[in-house]
Amino acid sequence: MMKGLKNNYTHTKYACYIAYVTQAVVNNFVPLLFLTFQKSFGISLNQLAALVTINFGIQMTVDLSSSLFVDKIGYRRCVTAAHLLAAGGLLCLCVFPYILPNAFLGIILAVALYAIGGGLLEVLVSPIVEACPTEKKESEMSLLHSFYCWGHVLVILCSTAFFAVFGLENWRIMACVWAAIPIFNFLYFCKVPVPNPLEEGRCMKVRELAGTGLFWKLFLMMICAGASEQGMSQWASAFAEASLHISKIAGDLLGPCAFAVMMGFSRLFFGKYGDKIKLERFMNFSALLCVVSYLLAALFQLPALCLLGCMLCGLSVGIMWPGCFSTASKKLRNGGTAMFALLALAGDIGCAAGPALVGNVAEQFGGELKAGLLAAVIFPAVLLLCNLFGSRKRTGDAS
């Protein structure tokens, strides 16, 4: 049994799926507690926005530096360490705010710890799956990233059920429960085969990537993809509760949970039918739908339409991140660790910029999150223009 596990790449994919569930936990559990932190520790909207910025800012630092050490240390050691860091951060979240003189500093330190693990997972998991001996790489990538969405849904449903039964004041117990996932996957990754992308051929250096126009277009698109996704996702719970005046439980289910379900459905759909759909057209349609969804959430007063905008946003952003990765893997075949790391960096820049823009603009308008969401429409609009510009340029070249 153990021998079969060590030589079975199906188990490698399963471990990668669980790794994305871990990524969903570290990115989405704390936002469910934003208003709880605000009431319990006196944390402002700007400070809450700073937590998101710190999380993704540290992940950006890891993304930027990982190409310097991942290939030297090895993928297995790095991916197992990432899971231990993620688990450690979640466990410290239960302790640091209460033992340090400044609760906000304690939360920051815990977030920083799991952000290092999250950043490593973001860089490592996609190239591991890409290096596995599988067909239909675009569909596999979309399916892989769908597990981030299902992890997001799991976080919301289980956390909401726990809070409803045991109360928000016991949120630390739930954090410990979530820490069990990366601990289990640490053990799983110790046993499954972990292919090294370097074995597939010569990888491009950072300088080579920097001299490629296509890479910079994809870099900008990844920024917009991360911002479009997290700008809505990170604030959906607070938006439903504070701006739409919906209860905490209903707000979490109709806001971030519905967002994640629709995002997962989009990725699962492309994972199944991606070989029959042109990726570029699907991304163009998705970006346009994302613009519409942000406008629905920001401009209308009827809660049903605002929540519809939130759900449609999840559907629209589903393909953006894995679509950019798939395009890069297909057109920059020797990109390797450096390419994945830099694109993950771009995505995390967006993941930090989107929620930060929403929170800071909302603060300027007296805490009105609708104003922040309206400002964030710039991100899917720029992504659409980038993709359309690239299409027209290639069409012109062909003619």
C-alpha positions in Angstrom: 0.0 0.0 0.0 2.8 2.4 1.0 4.8 1.5 -2.1 1.8 2.2 -4.3 1.2 5.6 -2.7 4.8 6.6 -3.3 4.6 5.9 -7.0 1.0 7.1 -7.7 0.7 10.6 -9.2 -3.0 10.5 -8.6 -2.2 10.9 -4.9 0.1 13.8 -5.8 -2.9 15.5 -7.4 -5.1 14.8 -4.4 -2.5 16.3 -2.1 -2.3 19.4 -4.3 -6.1 19.7 -4.1 -5.9 19.6 -0.3 -3.1 22.2 -0.5 -5.5 24.6 -2.2 -8.1 23.9 0.5 -5.4 24.9 3.0 -4.8 28.1 0.9 -8.5 28.8 1.1 -8.5 28.4 4.9 -5.6 30.8 5.5 -7.0 33.4 3.1 -10.7 33.3 4.1 -11.2 32.3 7.7 -10.0 35.6 9.2 -12.2 37.8 7.0 -15.3 36.0 8.5 -14.2 37.5 11.8 -13.6 41.1 10.6 -16.6 42.6 12.5 -15.9 40.3 15.5 -12.3 41.6 15.7 -13.7 45.2 15.3 -16.0 44.8 18.2 -13.7 42.7 20.5 -10.4 44.4 19.9 -11.5 47.9 18.6 -9.9 47.4 15.2 -10.8 50.0 12.5 -11.7 49.3 8.9 -8.3 50.6 7.9 -6.6 48.1 10.2 -8.8 45.3 8.9 -7.8 46.2 5.4 -4.2 46.2 6.6 -4.6 42.6 7.7 -5.4 41.6 4.1 -2.6 43.7 2.8 -0.1 42.1 5.2 -1.3 38.6 4.4 -0.9 39.0 0.7 2.1 41.3 1.0 4.0 38.6 2.8 2.9 36.1 0.2 4.2 38.5 -2.4 7.6 38.5 -0.7 7.7 34.7 -0.6 6.6 34.6 -4.3 9.4 37.0 -5.2 12.2 35.2 -3.3 11.1 31.6 -3.8 12.7 31.2 -7.2 16.1 31.7 -5.4 15.7 28.7 -3.0 12.9 26.4 -4.1 15.0 24.5 -6.8 17.9 24.3 -4.4 16.0 23.0 -1.4 13.6 20.8 -3.4 9.9 20.9 -3.9 9.0 18.2 -1.3 10.8 20.0 1.6 9.3 23.4 0.6 5.7 22.1 0.3 5.8 20.2 3.5 7.3 23.2 5.3 4.5 25.4 3.9 1.9 23.2 5.5 3.6 23.4 8.9 3.7 27.2 8.7 0.1 27.4 7.7 -1.0 25.2 10.6 1.3 27.2 13.0 -0.2 30.5 12.0 -3.8 29.3 12.5 -2.9 28.0 16.0 -1.0 31.2 17.0 -4.1 33.2 15.9 -5.8 31.6 19.0 -3.0 32.7 21.4 -1.1 35.8 20.3 -4.0 38.4 20.5 -4.5 37.4 24.1 -1.0 37.2 25.4 0.6 40.2 23.7 -0.1 43.7 25.0 -1.5 44.8 21.6 -4.2 42.4 20.2 -3.8 43.8 16.7 -0.1 43.1 16.7 -0.8 39.5 17.9 -3.2 39.0 14.9 -0.6 40.4 12.6 2.1 38.0 13.8 -0.2 35.0 13.4 -1.3 36.2 9.9 2.4 36.7 9.0 3.2 33.1 9.9 0.5 31.5 7.9 1.0 33.9 5.0 4.5 32.5 4.5 3.1 29.0 4.2 0.3 30.3 1.9 2.9 32.1 -0.3 4.9 28.9 -0.7 1.8 26.8 -1.6 0.8 29.3 -4.2 4.2 29.0 -5.9 4.7 25.3 -5.6 1.3 23.6 -6.1 0.6 24.7 -9.7 4.0 23.7 -11.1 3.8 20.3 -9.3 0.5 19.5 -11.0 1.9 20.9 -14.3 4.9 18.5 -14.0 2.7 15.5 -13.3 2.3 13.0 -16.3 -1.2 14.1 -17.2 -3.1 15.2 -20.3 -5.4 18.2 -20.9 -3.2 20.6 -18.8 -5.6 23.6 -19.0 -8.5 21.5 -17.7 -6.3 20.0 -15.0 -5.2 23.5 -13.9 -8.7 24.8 -13.7 -9.8 21.7 -11.8 -6.9 22.2 -9.4 -7.9 25.8 -8.7 -11.5 24.8 -8.2 -10.5 23.2 -4.9 -9.6 26.7 -3.6 -13.2 27.5 -4.1 -14.5 24.4 -2.5 -12.2 25.0 0.4 -13.6 28.5 0.6 -17.1 27.1 0.7 -16.1 24.6 3.4 -14.6 27.4 5.5 -17.8 29.4 5.4 -20.3 26.6 5.8 -18.5 24.9 8.7 -17.5 28.1 10.4 -21.0 29.5 10.1 -22.5 26.3 11.5 -20.0 26.3 14.3 -20.7 30.0 15.2 -24.5 29.4 15.1 -24.2 26.5 17.5 -21.3 27.5 19.8 -21.2 31.3 19.3 -18.7 33.7 17.8 -16.9 34.0 21.1 -15.5 30.5 20.5 -13.9 31.2 17.2 -10.5 30.1 18.5 -11.7 26.5 18.6 -12.7 26.7 15.0 -9.2 28.0 14.1 -7.7 24.9 15.8 -10.0 22.7 13.8 -8.9 24.3 10.5 -5.3 23.8 11.5 -5.8 20.1 11.3 -6.1 20.2 7.5 -2.5 21.4 6.8 -1.2 19.1 9.5 -2.8 16.1 7.7 -1.5 17.3 4.3 2.0 17.7 5.7 1.9 13.9 6.4 0.4 13.2 3.0 3.0 15.1 1.1 5.7 13.2 2.9 4.6 10.1 1.2 3.4 11.0 -2.4 5.7 11.5 -5.4 6.6 15.1 -5.9 7.9 15.8 -9.5 10.4 18.6 -10.0 9.6 20.8 -12.9 13.3 21.3 -13.6 13.4 17.7 -14.8 11.3 18.6 -17.8 13.8 20.9 -19.4 15.7 24.1 -19.1 13.8 26.8 -17.2 13.9 30.5 -18.1 15.7 32.9 -15.9 14.0 36.0 -14.4 16.0 38.2 -16.8 14.7 36.2 -19.8 11.1 36.5 -18.6 11.5 40.2 -18.0 12.5 40.6 -21.6 9.3 39.0 -22.9 6.3 41.2 -23.7 3.8 38.4 -23.2 5.1 37.8 -19.7 4.4 41.4 -18.7 0.9 41.3 -20.2 0.2 38.2 -18.2 1.8 39.8 -15.1 -0.6 42.7 -15.3 -3.6 40.4 -16.0 -2.6 38.4 -12.9 -2.7 41.6 -10.8 -6.2 42.3 -12.1 -7.3 38.7 -11.6 -6.2 38.7 -7.9 -7.7 42.1 -7.3 -11.0 41.3 -9.0 -11.4 38.1 -7.0 -10.3 39.3 -3.5 -11.7 42.8 -3.8 -15.2 41.2 -3.6 -14.4 38.0 -1.7 -12.6 39.6 1.3 -15.3 42.1 1.9 -18.4 40.1 1.0 -19.2 39.1 4.6 -18.8 42.6 6.0 -20.6 44.1 2.9 -23.7 41.8 3.4 -23.8 42.5 7.2 -22.9 46.2 7.4 -24.2 47.7 4.1 -27.1 45.4 3.3 -28.1 44.9 7.0 -28.3 41.1 6.7 -27.7 38.9 9.7 -24.2 37.4 10.1 -25.3 33.9 9.2 -27.4 34.8 6.2 -24.7 37.3 5.1 -22.0 34.7 5.1 -24.1 32.2 3.2 -25.5 34.6 0.6 -22.3 36.7 0.3 -18.8 34.9 0.4 -20.3 31.4 0.4 -22.4 32.0 -2.8 -19.4 33.8 -4.3 -17.1 30.8 -3.7 -19.7 28.3 -5.0 -20.1 30.2 -8.2 -16.3 30.5 -8.6 -15.9 26.8 -8.0 -18.6 26.0 -10.5 -16.9 28.2 -13.1 -13.5 26.4 -12.6 -15.2 22.9 -12.5 -17.1 23.7 -15.7 -13.9 24.7 -17.5 -12.1 21.7 -16.0 -14.6 19.4 -17.6 -15.2 21.2 -20.9 -12.0 23.3 -21.3 -10.8 21.2 -24.3 -13.9 22.4 -26.2 -13.8 26.1 -25.3 -11.3 28.7 -26.4 -9.7 29.9 -23.2 -9.2 33.5 -24.4 -12.8 34.0 -25.3 -14.0 32.5 -22.0 -11.7 34.9 -20.2 -13.0 37.9 -22.1 -16.6 37.0 -21.4 -15.7 36.5 -17.7 -14.0 39.9 -17.4 -17.0 41.6 -18.9 -19.4 39.8 -16.5 -17.1 40.8 -13.6 -17.5 44.5 -14.5 -21.3 44.1 -14.6 -21.2 42.2 -11.2 -19.3 44.9 -9.4 -21.6 47.6 -10.8 -24.6 45.6 -9.6 -23.2 45.3 -6.1 -22.1 49.0 -5.9 -24.9 50.9 -7.6 -28.2 49.3 -6.6 -29.9 49.5 -3.2 -32.0 46.4 -3.5 -30.2 43.7 -1.4 -31.2 40.9 -3.8 -29.5 42.7 -6.7 -26.4 43.4 -4.6 -26.1 39.8 -3.6 -26.7 38.7 -7.2 -23.7 40.9 -8.1 -21.6 39.2 -5.5 -22.6 35.7 -6.8 -22.0 36.7 -10.5 -18.6 38.1 -9.4 -17.6 34.6 -8.2 -18.8 33.1 -11.4 -16.8 35.6 -13.5 -13.5 35.5 -11.6 -13.3 31.7 -11.6 -11.2 31.4 -14.8 -9.0 34.4 -14.4 -6.2 33.1 -12.2 -5.9 29.5 -13.6 -6.5 30.9 -17.1 -3.5 33.2 -16.8 -1.4 30.3 -15.4 -2.5 28.0 -18.3 -1.8 30.6 -20.9 1.7 31.2 -19.4 2.4 27.4 -19.2 1.3 27.0 -22.9 3.1 30.0 -24.4 6.1 30.2 -22.1 6.9 26.5 -21.9 10.3 26.9 -20.2 9.0 29.4 -17.7 9.6 27.0 -14.7 9.7 28.0 -11.1 10.6 31.6 -11.8 7.6 32.1 -14.0 5.1 30.6 -11.6 6.7 32.5 -8.7 6.5 35.9 -10.5 2.9 35.3 -11.7 2.0 34.3 -8.2 3.6 37.5 -7.0 1.5 39.4 -9.5 -1.6 37.7 -8.3 -0.8 38.5 -4.7 -0.2 42.1 -5.5 -3.7 42.1 -6.8 -5.0 40.2 -3.8 -3.6 42.9 -1.6 -4.5 45.8 -3.8 -8.1 44.9 -4.4 -9.3 44.6 -0.8 -7.1 47.5 0.3 -8.6 49.8 -2.4 -12.2 48.7 -1.3 -11.5 49.2 2.4 -9.6 52.6 2.1 -12.1 54.1 -0.4 -15.0 52.9 1.9 -13.2 54.6 4.9 -13.1 57.9 2.9 -16.8 57.7 2.4 -17.7 57.1 6.0 -17.5 53.3 5.9 -19.7 52.9 2.9 -18.4 49.7 1.2 -20.5 50.3 -1.9 -18.1 53.2 -2.8 -15.1 50.9 -2.4 -16.7 48.2 -4.6 -17.4 50.8 -7.3 -13.7 51.8 -7.3 -12.7 48.2 -7.7 -14.4 47.9 -11.0 -11.2 49.2 -12.6 -9.5 45.8 -12.1 -11.7 43.6 -14.3 -12.0 46.4 -16.8 -8.2 46.6 -17.2 -8.0 42.8 -17.5 -10.5 42.8 -20.3 -8.6 45.5 -22.1 -5.3 43.6 -21.8 -6.8 40.5 -23.2 -8.6 42.3 -26.0 -5.4 44.2 -26.9 -3.4 41.0 -27.0 -6.1 39.4 -29.3 -6.1 42.3 -31.7 -2.3 42.4 -31.8 -2.0 38.7 -32.7 -4.8 39.1 -35.3 -2.9 41.9 -36.9 0.4 40.0 -36.8 -1.3 37.0 -38.5 -2.6 39.1 -41.3 
